[in-house]
Amino acid sequence: MIEDFETKAGYVTLIGRPNSGKSTLLNSILKTKLSIVSPKPQTTRKRVMGIFTDEESQMIFLDTPGLLDPKYGMQRSMMGFVNDSIEEADILVVVADLEKYNESYFNDRFLETLKSSEAPKILVLNKIDTFKDSKQVLPILASISQLGLFDEMVPISALKNENVHNVIGCIKKYLPESPFFYDPEQLSTQPERFFISELVREKVFNFYGKEIPFSSEVVITEFKERDTGKWYISADIVVERNSQKIILIGKDGEKIKKVGQNARLEIEDHLQEEVFLELFVKVRKDWRNNPTYLRSFGY
């Protein structure tokens, strides 16, 4: 017996190359900051779940790390998150950066990844706001359509929230009929510790250059909710070398203090509670290739 549902629901996986705008798109759709954003590549390391619900549909978005050729253990785990998310997808939303688009944008690895999934595929051409005339996008659309890979193509600006509603409309067309999986008020199933660690890591990405952001990880060691007074949060920022620890802390602790102050403000906005945030810097040599450390950090 086939059941008829008045609602639709399904998993929507966001994939693309690093810095294509996947996280910005998710935040724009949800109208809240769920995924951290940075101009640096590889900001997203684990998959982030975000749930969009309206009266007739529920979309469970999986924001994934940017597609790359892994060079060490952490990156191999990152690509594992991508592959798992593609397998779970009812719909694939492929986000492409119009600024960087050329004939080799969809390389062989990218194309193989797309062809491995039988899910409907929507191509989101992001950063249309960087073009003086939107007609400049037409030759790109014509070129991509020749690949025969995508069911829909939508030019948008995730940063300026232009045409994002069209992405939602396209996804709805391909969502399976189903009851909702989650409470309509729910935005994610991931724990608060995850989002707090991400907010701290975002500040590391934004305030430091060179190898520091890519060699660092943030671990929440204590999270105490209190009935009265500020909530207490303690976090370790893990790096691979003592020289990186010195740079992170800065002269007289000024740099780490800046990270803490800026992270605390965003954490308070996220939790809607006042918090006392304490940061420590720890050295774990070559943690990005160490299976024990990677497991303990959730990779």
GUNUKE-62264 format. One record per atom (N, C-alpha, C): atom name; chain; x, y negated, z. Coordinates in steps of 0.05 Angstrom, whole numbers. Layout:
BEGIN
   atom   chain       xx       yy       zz
     CA       A        X        Y        Z
...
***
This chain:
BEGIN
   atom   chain       xx       yy       zz
      N       A       17       24        0
     CA       A        0        0        0
      C       A       18      -25        0
      N       A       12      -43      -19
     CA       A       28      -68      -21
      C       A       14      -90       -5
      N       A       29     -102       13
     CA       A       17     -123       29
      C       A       20     -150       15
      N       A        0     -167       17
     CA       A        1     -194        6
      C       A        6     -213       29
      N       A       26     -230       26
     CA       A       32     -250       47
      C       A       26     -277       36
      N       A       18     -295       54
     CA       A       13     -322       46
      C       A       38     -339       48
      N       A       59     -327       59
     CA       A       84     -342       62
      C       A      107     -328       48
      N       A      129     -342       44
     CA       A      153     -331       32
      C       A      177     -335       52
      N       A      196     -316       51
     CA       A      219     -319       68
      C       A      242     -302       56
      N       A      266     -311       60
     CA       A      289     -297       50
      C       A      316     -310       57
      N       A      337     -295       51
     CA       A      364     -304       56
      C       A      376     -317       32
      N       A      387     -341       36
     CA       A      398     -358       14
      C       A      427     -362       20
      N       A      445     -351        5
     CA       A      473     -353       10
      C       A      485     -375       -8
      N       A      500     -393        6
     CA       A      514     -415       -8
      C       A      542     -407      -13
      N       A      551     -406      -38
     CA       A      579     -400      -45
      C       A      590     -421      -64
      N       A      616     -422      -65
     CA       A      629     -441      -83
      C       A      658     -443      -76
      N       A      673     -459      -91
     CA       A      701     -464      -86
      C       A      704     -482      -62
      N       A      727     -483      -49
     CA       A      731     -501      -26
      C       A      725     -530      -34
      N       A      713     -544      -15
     CA       A      706     -573      -18
      C       A      686     -579      -40
      N       A      669     -559      -47
     CA       A      649     -565      -68
      C       A      624     -579      -56
      N       A      621     -578      -29
     CA       A      599     -592      -17
      C       A      577     -574       -5
      N       A      584     -548       -1
     CA       A      564     -529       10
      C       A      554     -538       37
      N       A      572     -545       55
     CA       A      564     -553       82
      C       A      548     -579       82
      N       A      556     -598       66
     CA       A      541     -623       63
      C       A      513     -618       53
      N       A      510     -600       34
     CA       A      484     -593       24
      C       A      467     -580       46
      N       A      478     -562       61
     CA       A      462     -549       82
      C       A      453     -570      102
      N       A      471     -588      110
     CA       A      464     -609      130
      C       A      442     -627      118
      N       A      444     -632       92
     CA       A      424     -650       79
      C       A      396     -636       79
      N       A      396     -610       73
     CA       A      371     -595       72
      C       A      358     -594      100
      N       A      374     -589      120
     CA       A      364     -586      148
      C       A      359     -613      162
      N       A      370     -634      149
     CA       A      368     -661      161
      C       A      380     -662      189
      N       A      401     -647      193
     CA       A      417     -647      217
      C       A      444     -636      212
      N       A      463     -643      229
     CA       A      491     -633      225
      C       A      494     -606      238
      N       A      495     -585      221
     CA       A      498     -558      231
      C       A      526     -548      223
      N       A      534     -553      198
     CA       A      561     -545      189
      C       A      580     -569      191
      N       A      604     -564      200
     CA       A      623     -586      202
      C       A      634     -593      174
      N       A      642     -618      170
     CA       A      650     -628      144
      C       A      677     -642      147
      N       A      695     -638      127
     CA       A      721     -651      127
      C       A      730     -653       98
      N       A      745     -674       91
     CA       A      756     -676       64
      C       A      776     -653       57
      N       A      786     -640       78
     CA       A      806     -619       74
      C       A      793     -593       65
      N       A      806     -577       48
     CA       A      795     -551       41
      C       A      796     -532       64
      N       A      780     -510       61
     CA       A      778     -489       81
      C       A      769     -498      108
      N       A      752     -519      109
     CA       A      741     -527      134
      C       A      722     -506      146
      N       A      705     -495      128
     CA       A      687     -473      137
      C       A      703     -447      136
      N       A      704     -433      159
     CA       A      719     -408      161
      C       A      702     -384      166
      N       A      680     -388      180
     CA       A      661     -367      185
      C       A      634     -375      173
      N       A      616     -357      171
     CA       A      591     -364      159
      C       A      573     -378      180
      N       A      559     -398      171
     CA       A      541     -414      189
      C       A      513     -409      180
      N       A      496     -401      198
     CA       A      468     -397      191
      C       A      451     -421      198
      N       A      435     -430      179
     CA       A      416     -452      183
      C       A      389     -444      173
      N       A      368     -450      188
     CA       A      341     -441      181
      C       A      324     -465      173
      N       A      313     -465      149
     CA       A      295     -486      139
      C       A      267     -473      137
      N       A      248     -487      150
     CA       A      220     -476      150
      C       A      201     -499      144
      N       A      183     -494      125
     CA       A      160     -512      121
      C       A      134     -496      124
      N       A      112     -506      115
     CA       A       87     -492      120
      C       A       85     -466      105
      N       A       98     -464       82
     CA       A       94     -440       65
      C       A      119     -422       62
      N       A      142     -432       71
     CA       A      166     -416       65
      C       A      187     -419       88
      N       A      204     -399       90
     CA       A      227     -400      108
      C       A      252     -391       93
      N       A      272     -408       94
     CA       A      298     -402       80
      C       A      320     -399      101
      N       A      332     -376      102
     CA       A      354     -372      121
      C       A      380     -375      105
      N       A      392     -399      109
     CA       A      416     -406       93
      C       A      441     -394      107
      N       A      459     -384       91
     CA       A      485     -374      100
      C       A      506     -391       86
      N       A      518     -409      101
     CA       A      539     -426       90
      C       A      565     -411       93
      N       A      581     -408       72
     CA       A      604     -390       72
      C       A      630     -405       66
      N       A      653     -393       74
     CA       A      679     -406       66
      C       A      682     -408       36
      N       A      698     -427       27
     CA       A      703     -430       -2
      C       A      718     -406      -13
      N       A      711     -399      -38
     CA       A      724     -376      -51
      C       A      753     -382      -57
      N       A      770     -364      -49
     CA       A      799     -367      -54
      C       A      812     -340      -55
      N       A      837     -339      -64
     CA       A      853     -315      -64
      C       A      868     -314      -37
      N       A      860     -295      -19
     CA       A      871     -295        8
      C       A      901     -289        9
      N       A      914     -304       26
     CA       A      944     -301       29
      C       A      952     -291       56
      N       A      934     -290       76
     CA       A      940     -280      102
      C       A      915     -269      115
      N       A      918     -257      139
     CA       A      896     -243      151
      C       A      871     -259      155
      N       A      873     -283      165
     CA       A      849     -299      170
      C       A      834     -304      144
      N       A      848     -310      122
     CA       A      834     -315       97
      C       A      821     -290       86
      N       A      833     -266       91
     CA       A      820     -241       83
      C       A      794     -237       98
      N       A      794     -244      124
     CA       A      769     -243      140
      C       A      749     -263      129
      N       A      758     -287      122
     CA       A      740     -307      111
      C       A      726     -297       86
      N       A      741     -284       68
     CA       A      729     -273       44
      C       A      711     -250       50
      N       A      716     -236       72
     CA       A      698     -215       81
      C       A      671     -226       89
      N       A      671     -250      102
     CA       A      645     -263      108
      C       A      630     -270       83
      N       A      645     -279       62
     CA       A      632     -287       37
      C       A      619     -262       24
      N       A      634     -240       22
     CA       A      624     -216       10
      C       A      599     -205       24
      N       A      601     -205       51
     CA       A      578     -195       66
      C       A      553     -212       62
      N       A      557     -239       60
     CA       A      535     -257       56
      C       A      523     -254       28
      N       A      539     -248        8
     CA       A      529     -244      -19
      C       A      512     -219      -19
      N       A      521     -198       -6
     CA       A      506     -173       -5
      C       A      478     -177        8
      N       A      477     -194       28
     CA       A      452     -199       42
      C       A      433     -218       28
      N       A      442     -231        7
     CA       A      427     -253       -5
      C       A      403     -244      -21
      N       A      381     -257      -16
     CA       A      358     -255      -34
      C       A      361     -274      -58
      N       A      375     -296      -52
     CA       A      381     -317      -73
      C       A      409     -327      -68
      N       A      424     -330      -90
     CA       A      451     -342      -89
      C       A      449     -371      -99
      N       A      458     -390      -82
     CA       A      461     -418      -91
      C       A      491     -423      -94
      N       A      499     -428     -119
     CA       A      527     -433     -125
      C       A      531     -463     -127
      N       A      548     -474     -110
     CA       A      553     -503     -109
      C       A      579     -509     -124
      N       A      577     -526     -145
     CA       A      601     -533     -161
      C       A      606     -563     -159
      N       A      631     -570     -158
     CA       A      640     -598     -156
      C       A      642     -610     -184
      N       A      624     -628     -191
     CA       A      624     -640     -218
      C       A      650     -656     -223
      N       A      661     -668     -202
     CA       A      686     -683     -205
      C       A      709     -666     -214
      N       A      709     -641     -205
     CA       A      731     -623     -211
      C       A      725     -603     -233
      N       A      701     -605     -245
     CA       A      693     -585     -264
      C       A      709     -587     -290
      N       A      718     -564     -300
     CA       A      730     -561     -326
      C       A      724     -533     -336
      N       A      736     -526     -360
     CA       A      729     -501     -372
      C       A      738     -476     -356
      N       A      758     -480     -339
     CA       A      768     -458     -323
      C       A      757     -458     -294
      N       A      737     -475     -289
     CA       A      726     -477     -262
      C       A      716     -450     -252
      N       A      701     -436     -269
     CA       A      692     -409     -262
      C       A      713     -389     -272
      N       A      733     -385     -255
     CA       A      754     -366     -263
      C       A      744     -337     -262
      N       A      761     -319     -269
     CA       A      753     -291     -270
      C       A      743     -280     -244
      N       A      757     -288     -222
     CA       A      749     -278     -195
      C       A      721     -289     -188
      N       A      717     -315     -194
     CA       A      691     -327     -189
      C       A      669     -313     -205
      N       A      674     -309     -230
     CA       A      654     -296     -248
      C       A      648     -267     -239
      N       A      669     -253     -230
     CA       A      665     -225     -221
      C       A      647     -225     -195
      N       A      652     -245     -178
     CA       A      636     -247     -154
      C       A      607     -252     -160
      N       A      602     -270     -179
     CA       A      574     -276     -187
      C       A      561     -252     -200
      N       A      575     -238     -218
     CA       A      563     -216     -232
      C       A      558     -192     -214
      N       A      572     -191     -191
     CA       A      568     -169     -172
      C       A      541     -169     -158
      N       A      528     -192     -159
     CA       A      502     -194     -146
      C       A      479     -195     -166
      N       A      458     -181     -159
     CA       A      434     -180     -176
      C       A      414     -202     -167
      N       A      420     -217     -146
     CA       A      402     -237     -136
      C       A      399     -260     -156
      N       A      376     -273     -157
     CA       A      373     -297     -173
      C       A      395     -318     -165
      N       A      405     -332     -186
     CA       A      427     -351     -181
      C       A      419     -379     -190
      N       A      422     -397     -171
     CA       A      417     -426     -176
      C       A      443     -441     -174
      N       A      450     -455     -196
     CA       A      474     -471     -196
      C       A      468     -499     -188
      N       A      481     -508     -166
     CA       A      478     -536     -157
      C       A      503     -551     -165
      N       A      499     -570     -183
     CA       A      522     -587     -193
      C       A      523     -611     -175
      N       A      542     -611     -156
     CA       A      543     -632     -136
      C       A      560     -655     -144
      N       A      556     -678     -131
     CA       A      571     -703     -134
      C       A      564     -717     -160
      N       A      538     -716     -167
     CA       A      530     -730     -191
      C       A      533     -761     -187
      N       A      534     -769     -162
     CA       A      537     -798     -156
      C       A      564     -809     -165
      N       A      583     -791     -171
     CA       A      609     -801     -180
      C       A      610     -808     -210
      N       A      588     -802     -224
     CA       A      586     -809     -252
      C       A      571     -835     -256
      N       A      581     -852     -273
     CA       A      567     -878     -278
      C       A      541     -874     -292
      N       A      540     -854     -310
     CA       A      516     -848     -325
      C       A      509     -818     -322
      N       A      486     -812     -312
     CA       A      478     -784     -308
      C       A      478     -768     -334
      N       A      476     -781     -357
     CA       A      477     -767     -382
      C       A      504     -753     -388
      N       A      524     -763     -373
     CA       A      551     -750     -376
      C       A      551     -721     -367
      N       A      531     -714     -351
     CA       A      529     -686     -341
      C       A      518     -667     -362
      N       A      504     -678     -382
     CA       A      491     -660     -402
      C       A      510     -641     -416
      N       A      534     -650     -426
     CA       A      552     -631     -439
      C       A      561     -609     -420
      N       A      564     -615     -394
     CA       A      572     -595     -374
      C       A      550     -574     -371
      N       A      525     -584     -370
     CA       A      502     -566     -368
      C       A      501     -547     -392
      N       A      506     -558     -415
     CA       A      505     -543     -440
      C       A      527     -521     -440
      N       A      550     -529     -431
     CA       A      573     -510     -430
      C       A      568     -487     -410
      N       A      557     -494     -387
     CA       A      552     -473     -367
      C       A      529     -455     -375
      N       A      509     -466     -388
     CA       A      486     -449     -396
      C       A      495     -427     -415
      N       A      517     -431     -429
     CA       A      527     -410     -447
      C       A      537     -385     -433
      N       A      544     -389     -407
     CA       A      553     -366     -391
      C       A      530     -346     -387
      N       A      505     -355     -387
     CA       A      482     -338     -383
      C       A      480     -326     -355
      N       A      491     -340     -336
     CA       A      492     -329     -308
      C       A      471     -340     -290
      N       A      461     -364     -296
     CA       A      445     -378     -276
      C       A      415     -380     -285
      N       A      398     -376     -265
     CA       A      369     -378     -271
      C       A      360     -407     -270
      N       A      374     -424     -255
     CA       A      367     -452     -253
      C       A      393     -468     -250
      N       A      393     -494     -259
     CA       A      415     -512     -255
      C       A      404     -539     -245
      N       A      415     -548     -223
     CA       A      404     -573     -211
      C       A      427     -592     -205
      N       A      429     -615     -218
     CA       A      449     -636     -211
      C       A      440     -651     -186
      N       A      458     -655     -167
     CA       A      450     -669     -142
      C       A      474     -685     -132
      N       A      468     -701     -111
     CA       A      489     -712      -94
      C       A      481     -704      -66
      N       A      495     -685      -54
     CA       A      489     -676      -27
      C       A      495     -698       -7
      N       A      516     -713      -12
     CA       A      524     -735        6
      C       A      503     -756        8
      N       A      491     -763      -15
     CA       A      471     -785      -16
      C       A      442     -774      -16
      N       A      440     -748      -13
     CA       A      413     -735      -12
      C       A      397     -740      -37
      N       A      410     -741      -60
     CA       A      396     -745      -86
      C       A      389     -717      -98
      N       A      364     -713     -104
     CA       A      354     -689     -117
      C       A      356     -664     -100
      N       A      362     -667      -74
     CA       A      364     -643      -57
      C       A      336     -630      -55
      N       A      315     -645      -56
     CA       A      288     -633      -56
      C       A      284     -615      -79
      N       A      297     -620     -102
     CA       A      294     -603     -125
      C       A      307     -575     -120
      N       A      329     -575     -104
     CA       A      342     -550      -97
      C       A      322     -533      -80
      N       A      309     -546      -61
     CA       A      290     -532      -45
      C       A      267     -521      -62
      N       A      258     -537      -81
     CA       A      236     -528      -99
      C       A      245     -504     -115
      N       A      269     -504     -125
     CA       A      279     -481     -141
      C       A      281     -456     -124
      N       A      291     -459     -100
     CA       A      294     -435      -83
      C       A      267     -423      -77
      N       A      247     -440      -72
     CA       A      220     -430      -66
      C       A      209     -412      -89
      N       A      216     -418     -113
     CA       A      206     -402     -136
      C       A      215     -373     -135
      N       A      239     -369     -123
     CA       A      250     -342     -123
      C       A      249     -328      -96
      N       A      239     -341      -75
     CA       A      237     -328      -49
      C       A      217     -305      -50
      N       A      223     -283      -37
     CA       A      204     -261      -36
      C       A      181     -268      -18
      N       A      158     -256      -24
     CA       A      135     -259       -6
      C       A      141     -244       20
      N       A      137     -257       42
     CA       A      145     -244       68
      C       A      135     -261       91
      N       A      130     -249      114
     CA       A      125     -265      138
      C       A      151     -279      146
      N       A      149     -300      162
     CA       A      173     -313      172
      C       A      190     -294      190
      N       A      216     -296      188
     CA       A      233     -280      205
      C       A      238     -293      232
      N       A      237     -319      233
     CA       A      244     -333      258
      C       A      222     -354      265
      N       A      223     -363      290
     CA       A      205     -384      299
      C       A      209     -408      281
      N       A      188     -421      272
     CA       A      190     -444      254
      C       A      206     -467      266
      N       A      208     -469      292
     CA       A      224     -490      305
      C       A      253     -484      307
      N       A      261     -460      300
     CA       A      289     -451      304
      C       A      306     -461      281
      N       A      330     -472      287
     CA       A      349     -481      266
      C       A      371     -461      261
      N       A      378     -445      281
     CA       A      399     -425      277
      C       A      397     -404      299
      N       A      410     -382      295
     CA       A      412     -361      316
      C       A      439     -360      329
      N       A      457     -376      319
     CA       A      485     -376      330
      C       A      486     -390      357
      N       A      503     -381      375
     CA       A      504     -393      402
      C       A      515     -421      402
      N       A      509     -436      423
     CA       A      519     -463      426
      C       A      549     -464      427
      N       A      562     -444      439
     CA       A      591     -443      440
      C       A      603     -445      412
      N       A      590     -432      393
     CA       A      601     -432      365
      C       A      601     -461      354
      N       A      578     -475      357
     CA       A      576     -502      346
      C       A      594     -521      360
      N       A      597     -518      386
     CA       A      615     -536      402
      C       A      644     -532      393
      N       A      653     -507      390
     CA       A      680     -502      380
      C       A      684     -513      353
      N       A      664     -512      336
     CA       A      666     -523      309
      C       A      669     -553      309
      N       A      654     -566      327
     CA       A      656     -596      329
      C       A      684     -605      338
      N       A      696     -590      356
     CA       A      723     -596      364
      C       A      742     -591      341
      N       A      738     -569      327
     CA       A      756     -563      305
      C       A      754     -583      282
      N       A      730     -594      278
     CA       A      726     -614      258
      C       A      744     -639      264
      N       A      745     -646      289
     CA       A      762     -669      296
      C       A      791     -664      291
      N       A      800     -639      296
     CA       A      828     -632      290
      C       A      833     -634      260
      N       A      814     -626      244
     CA       A      816     -628      215
      C       A      817     -657      206
      N       A      802     -674      219
     CA       A      799     -701      210
      C       A      822     -719      220
      N       A      833     -712      243
     CA       A      853     -730      256
      C       A      882     -723      251
      N       A      887     -699      240
     CA       A      915     -690      236
      C       A      919     -682      206
      N       A      944     -684      198
     CA       A      951     -677      171
      C       A      969     -652      170
      N       A      979     -647      146
     CA       A      998     -625      140
      C       A      986     -599      150
      N       A     1002     -583      165
     CA       A      994     -555      171
      C       A      977     -553      196
      N       A      975     -574      212
     CA       A      961     -572      237
      C       A      932     -561      235
      N       A      915     -573      218
     CA       A      887     -563      216
      C       A      886     -534      209
      N       A      903     -525      190
     CA       A      901     -498      180
      C       A      913     -477      199
      N       A      929     -487      217
     CA       A      942     -469      237
      C       A      928     -468      263
      N       A      906     -482      265
     CA       A      892     -485      291
      C       A      866     -470      292
      N       A      858     -462      316
     CA       A      833     -450      322
      C       A      823     -460      349
      N       A      797     -462      353
     CA       A      786     -472      378
      C       A      770     -450      391
      N       A      775     -445      417
     CA       A      761     -424      432
      C       A      749     -437      457
      N       A      723     -434      461
     CA       A      710     -444      484
      C       A      714     -424      507
      N       A      728     -432      528
     CA       A      735     -414      550
      C       A      715     -416      573
      N       A      702     -440      576
     CA       A      682     -443      597
      C       A      659     -461      587
      N       A      635     -453      594
     CA       A      611     -469      586
      C       A      591     -467      609
      N       A      590     -488      625
     CA       A      573     -488      649
      C       A      551     -508      647
      N       A      526     -498      645
     CA       A      503     -516      646
      C       A      497     -522      675
      N       A      491     -547      681
     CA       A      485     -555      709
      C       A      458     -569      711
      N       A      444     -564      733
     CA       A      418     -577      737
      C       A      422     -607      743
      N       A      444     -614      756
     CA       A      450     -642      761
      C       A      478     -648      753
      N       A      483     -671      743
     CA       A      510     -678      735
      C       A      517     -669      707
      N       A      541     -674      698
     CA       A      549     -667      671
      C       A      554     -637      668
      N       A      547     -627      644
     CA       A      555     -599      638
      C       A      585     -598      634
      N       A      597     -576      641
     CA       A      626     -573      639
      C       A      633     -554      616
      N       A      651     -564      598
     CA       A      661     -548      576
      C       A      691     -548      576
      N       A      704     -525      574
     CA       A      732     -523      572
      C       A      739     -508      546
      N       A      758     -519      531
     CA       A      765     -507      505
      C       A      795     -506      501
      N       A      804     -484      489
     CA       A      832     -482      481
      C       A      834     -488      451
      N       A      853     -505      444
     CA       A      860     -509      416
      C       A      886     -492      411
      N       A      884     -472      395
     CA       A      906     -453      391
      C       A      921     -460      366
      N       A      947     -461      368
     CA       A      965     -466      345
      C       A      986     -444      344
      N       A     1002     -444      323
     CA       A     1022     -422      319
      C       A     1050     -428      329
      N       A     1057     -454      332
     CA       A     1084     -461      339
      C       A     1084     -483      360
      N       A     1105     -483      376
     CA       A     1107     -504      397
      C       A     1109     -532      385
      N       A     1122     -534      361
     CA       A     1124     -560      348
      C       A     1097     -571      341
      N       A     1078     -553      334
     CA       A     1051     -561      328
      C       A     1036     -570      353
      N       A     1042     -557      375
     CA       A     1030     -565      401
      C       A     1038     -593      409
      N       A     1064     -600      404
     CA       A     1074     -626      411
      C       A     1060     -648      394
      N       A     1056     -642      368
     CA       A     1043     -661      350
      C       A     1013     -664      358
      N       A     1000     -642      365
     CA       A      972     -643      373
      C       A      968     -660      398
      N       A      985     -657      417
     CA       A      982     -672      442
      C       A      989     -701      438
      N       A     1010     -707      423
     CA       A     1018     -734      418
      C       A     1032     -747      442
      N       A     1044     -770      438
     CA       A     1058     -784      459
      C       A     1039     -791      482
      N       A     1047     -783      506
     CA       A     1031     -788      530
      C       A     1002     -777      527
      N       A      999     -757      510
     CA       A      972     -745      508
      C       A      952     -761      493
      N       A      960     -782      478
     CA       A      941     -800      465
      C       A      925     -786      443
      N       A      938     -769      428
     CA       A      924     -756      405
      C       A      903     -737      414
      N       A      910     -720      434
     CA       A      891     -700      443
      C       A      868     -714      458
      N       A      874     -737      470
     CA       A      853     -752      483
      C       A      833     -763      463
      N       A      843     -771      440
     CA       A      826     -781      418
      C       A      807     -759      408
      N       A      819     -735      404
     CA       A      803     -712      396
      C       A      781     -707      416
      N       A      788     -707      442
     CA       A      768     -701      462
      C       A      746     -722      464
      N       A      754     -747      462
     CA       A      733     -768      464
      C       A      713     -767      441
      N       A      724     -763      417
     CA       A      706     -762      393
      C       A      689     -737      393
      N       A      701     -714      401
     CA       A      686     -689      401
      C       A      665     -690      423
      N       A      671     -702      446
     CA       A      651     -703      467
      C       A      626     -718      459
      N       A      630     -740      444
     CA       A      606     -756      436
      C       A      588     -739      417
      N       A      600     -724      399
     CA       A      584     -708      381
      C       A      571     -684      396
      N       A      586     -673      414
     CA       A      575     -650      430
      C       A      551     -660      446
      N       A      554     -683      458
     CA       A      531     -694      474
      C       A      507     -699      456
      N       A      512     -709      432
     CA       A      490     -713      413
      C       A      477     -687      405
      N       A      494     -666      402
     CA       A      484     -640      394
      C       A      468     -627      416
      N       A      478     -628      441
     CA       A      465     -615      464
      C       A      443     -632      476
      N       A      444     -659      471
     CA       A      427     -677      485
      C       A      431     -676      515
      N       A      456     -673      523
     CA       A      464     -672      551
      C       A      491     -686      553
      N       A      497     -698      576
     CA       A      523     -709      581
      C       A      542     -686      589
      N       A      567     -687      579
     CA       A      585     -665      584
      C       A      612     -676      593
      N       A      626     -660      608
     CA       A      655     -664      614
      C       A      670     -644      598
      N       A      686     -654      578
     CA       A      701     -636      560
      C       A      730     -637      567
      N       A      741     -613      572
     CA       A      770     -610      578
      C       A      783     -593      556
      N       A      804     -604      545
     CA       A      818     -591      523
      C       A      847     -582      532
      N       A      854     -558      524
     CA       A      881     -549      528
      C       A      893     -539      502
      N       A      919     -542      498
     CA       A      932     -532      474
      C       A      949     -508      480
      N       A      944     -486      466
     CA       A      958     -461      471
      C       A      973     -452      445
      N       A      996     -439      449
     CA       A     1011     -429      426
      C       A     1007     -399      425
      N       A      999     -389      401
     CA       A      996     -360      396
      C       A     1010     -355      369
      N       A     1035     -346      371
     CA       A     1052     -344      347
      C       A     1039     -327      325
      N       A     1038     -339      301
     CA       A     1028     -325      277
      C       A     1000     -313      281
      N       A      983     -327      296
     CA       A      957     -315      302
      C       A      940     -309      277
      N       A      945     -324      255
     CA       A      928     -320      231
      C       A      934     -293      218
      N       A      955     -279      226
     CA       A      962     -253      215
      C       A      961     -231      236
      N       A      953     -238      260
     CA       A      953     -219      282
      C       A      925     -208      286
      N       A      921     -182      280
     CA       A      894     -170      282
      C       A      881     -173      309
      N       A      896     -171      331
     CA       A      885     -174      358
      C       A      874     -202      362
      N       A      890     -222      355
     CA       A      881     -250      358
      C       A      857     -255      340
      N       A      858     -246      315
     CA       A      836     -251      297
      C       A      810     -239      307
      N       A      811     -215      318
     CA       A      787     -203      329
      C       A      776     -220      352
      N       A      794     -228      370
     CA       A      786     -243      394
      C       A      774     -270      386
      N       A      783     -281      363
     CA       A      773     -307      353
      C       A      749     -304      335
      N       A      739     -280      331
     CA       A      715     -275      316
      C       A      718     -271      286
      N       A      743     -264      278
     CA       A      748     -260      249
      C       A      747     -230      243
***
